[in-house]
Amino acid sequence: MLTLASSMRNALAIAAVLVVSLPLAACSDDSRLVINSDGASHEFKVELVDTPESRAQGLMYRQELADDAGMLFDFLDERPVSFWMRNTFIPLDMLFISADGVIRTIHVNAIPHDPTSIPSQVPVQFVLEIPGGRSKELGIEPGDTVEHARIKAAN
């Protein structure tokens, strides 16, 4: 009987730890990204890619992307980057974002299957790909800010 009571206490202690940690997990949700633009907030559900293999694959071969969806590339440090659209079937906007979450440059409506290099023009840590034309539609411009669990906002 003593063993059963001890097991129950351990189970309750584990459950308590899990319940307490749930709010922390919600705060560090890698799939939620917000762009703050001219007083408006635009929320996107993103896939995070941060390995050479996942960055190389990106959104290639995808046939569609929801209006509120995207892919966030994390290069883990700031550097010049470039993309191309080879094997990409949908037009994309590419938002080039510095480590502090500021959008530095935007390439609107990258053309599907185009092998032409699309450079960041400045060192960035992140690139957000969203459906082609969405940045114009939402009024997103360089200088706007991005909130995400990986991004350390400027003070």
Beta strands, then each sheet from edge to edge (+ up, - down):
strand 1: 32-37
strand 2: 40-49
strand 3: 69-79
strand 4: 82-83
strand 5: 92-97
strand 6: 103-110
strand 7: 118-119
strand 8: 124-131
strand 9: 145-147
sheet 1: 6+ 5- 8+ 3- 2- 1+ 9-
sheet 2: 4+ 7-
end
